[in-house]
Amino acid sequence: MRIMAFGAHPDDIDFCCAGTLAKAKKEGHEVAIAISTSGNIGSAEMTMEETARVRHQEALNSAAIIGAELFWLGYDDEFLFNSREVRLKYIDVIRQFRPDIIITHDKDKDYHPDHTTTGQILWDIHVMSTIPNIKTETPPCEKLPELYYMDTTMGVDFAPEFYVDISETFETKAKMLACHKSQDGWMDYMYGVSNAEFARTLARFRGFQGGCTYAECFRKAHFFPGSAHKTVDVFC
Ligand SMILES: [Zn+2]
C-alpha cells in the first residue's frame, strides 16, 4: 500500500501521524510526506527566507528517519489559498506518488487556516487526480485514493473513528519531531511548551482512549463514491 500524508507546516505530520507512518513503513508499506507551506514565519530571530531554508532541511531530516519521500510545495506560511494554480499543484503531487491512501488535516475541525485549507484542497481535488481531462505534468492516477483526517492540534474538537497503536514507534515519532529544532524555541515563545512535551502528552492521552500506551487517531473523510468500503485496519 502507498500512504501519503499532507501537512500544512513542516512539523504537522510529525505531531499528528508520524507514529502511524513509521509503523506502516516498518510493515512494508511505501510512505510519503507532502508539506504545503515552508513554515517561513516560524521564527522570532531568523528572516523568512532563512526560516524556510532551515525548516526544509529539518523536514528532510525527519522524513529520512523512516525513509519517506518528501514533497515540498513551499507556499508562504499563513497564506495558503485554494486557487486553481494551487489545486493543480496538489493534483500533480498526488499523481507523482500515486497513493492508495491520503492522510491530512480535518477541513472542518482544525484551528489553523493553513490546516483547514490543506484539508479542503485535498477534499476538493483527490477525485480530480484520476480525471484525464485535468492536465498536469504527470498522467492521472488509475485509482481513486481514500482520504483520512488526522487528529487536530492537542485533539481539540476531534472525534476519532479509530486509533492506531503507536507504542512501538512512538520513540521514532519523537526523533522525527526532534529534527524540527528551530521550532522548539518557537513553541516555547508562542505557547510556553516544548514540541516533545506537546507530542507525548497528546499521544499518551489518545493511548488512554485507545487502550494502549501511545496512539494516534483518525477519521475517514466520508464522500461518494469512496466512503463505504473501508473502516479500520487501513494503515498497517
Ligand atoms: Zn501546522
Residues whose N, C-alpha, C, O or C-beta is under 5 A from the ligand:
A	BS01	ZN	A8 H9 D12
